[in-house]
Amino acid sequence: CREKLIENITKDGNFIKKEKIVHPVGHSERTHAVVEPMLSKQWFVKMTPLAKQALANQEGKGKVNFIPERFENVFINWMSNAEDWCISRQLWWGHRIPAYYHKVTGEVVVSVNPPKDIENYEQDSDVLDTWFSSALWPFTTLGWPNETDDLKRYFPTNVLVTGYDIIFFWVSRMIFQSLEMNKKAPFVKVVIHGLVRDSQGRKMSKSLGNGIDPMEVIKTYGADALRYFLTTNSTPGQDMRYIDEKVAASSNYLNKIWNSARYVLSVLPEGYKEHELTLKELSNIDKWIINRLNTTISNVYKNMEKYDFNAASSHLYNFVYDDYCSQYLELSKVALNGDDVKRKETTYQVLLTVLRNIILLIYPYTPFIAEELYLSLPTHLESIMLESYPKEYKALNDESVNKEINFLFNLIKDVRNYKITNHLAPNSKLDIKLNSKLTLSDDFMVYLNRFTFSEVSLLKDDVTHMAGELFVYDEGELLIAVGGSKDEILARLTKELENEKNELRRSENML
């Protein structure tokens, strides 16, 4: 165009000179051609009445609740400054604008129904802006404008989950479209999450080449591991970084659940039938794991209600690793390897009850592995989707039981630490004399003997000194006295004293 102009000006004899000037005219990124601005008629939506309606709704009962709350300010700020919205786009794909032009008179008809003499009209070739079309999603997908059963049941939607970068493009437009068309906001709550960035905190883009292909991640770690990582490594409204090692850690965690399930199912007798737990049947260690399960269910439920998936999952993670796998699965082997048939039966049921609840609690995060494990349980419905969310076993909460079992774990840990400190083999036998203010069950001694490889006996009276033995104190109360040969202890302490003296001489020489 510019070259033709110069030709014409030169022909007319009006050309004076040509200069090179640096200017900000846009160029196409792909073809590098100059982008020529071209004025054309566009369709607009007047925003003032729609924005006022949306803002007024936030002050009433039917307001949309944003989680975290600070994002409501983003919505209010944008709606308070909304300008008229250009909704026509020159694209090949989309909802075609329902505007018709008379071929002779140029009369414009905008209507849901085309003119009866459509042969005399031409429809506008533009399509609606993508965000205009997608803003209809909360109700047009449910059969609107007809009063369908789906529309009655699912509109408004309870929760929309979306990113903060799309509040003004999509969330706000769904809200004012729904208010205009249905006189109701489309959602009760909008949960806002952050963006997934690369390991350096940069936004993923084609130009940087730092995008992550989820299909490759799924191929390596599985869909559940990726889902678990994404839902548990972000704080509501905050960006998160994609870190491959954390996806691997998620995969390892799910593998832990899978293996624990395989173990439990392998120890069950063939044709085992489940039954309800009763308080009378349970040992203190059984009661303890049910108490811990109760606490976990309560904490997971509270945090899920707040949409804090990271906190909810942390409680479940700690329960699975520390309480169930590290403690109860090991302790349960005492009963399973014993001769008490009733005790075995109860242990089977407790193992299975806790496993079932873990599967149900992990299901919202990892549906595929949860479904697979659920269908392998002795008793199950057609799908885990038909199950109810876990509830607490309230009748089983008992603080005295928790104290005893926590005391047991602390003692086992103390004895193991003692052996490590004194370079003793893990299975070396010790003579343990125990003084406790707690009333201990018979099982307590069985477990302590088994897991410390020691002979444990109770001290009847308060003891202040026992020659040749080690004392461990807790807040002034004598808890444990680990016996041994006086000569062995004296020889070891003499050697340690000599090492300390040598270290002192070396330090003095350096000074």
Beta strands, then each sheet from edge to edge (+ up, - down):
strand 1: 44-45
strand 2: 65-67
strand 3: 85-86
strand 4: 88-89
strand 5: 99-102
strand 6: 108-110
strand 7: 121-123
strand 8: 127-128
strand 9: 157-163
strand 10: 187-193
strand 11: 196-197
strand 12: 240-241
strand 13: 431-434
strand 14: 455-458
strand 15: 470-474
strand 16: 477-483
sheet 1: 1+ 3-
sheet 2: 2+ 10+ 9+
sheet 3: 4+ 8-
sheet 4: 6+ 5- 7+
sheet 5: 11+ 12+
sheet 6: 14+ 13+ 16- 15+
end
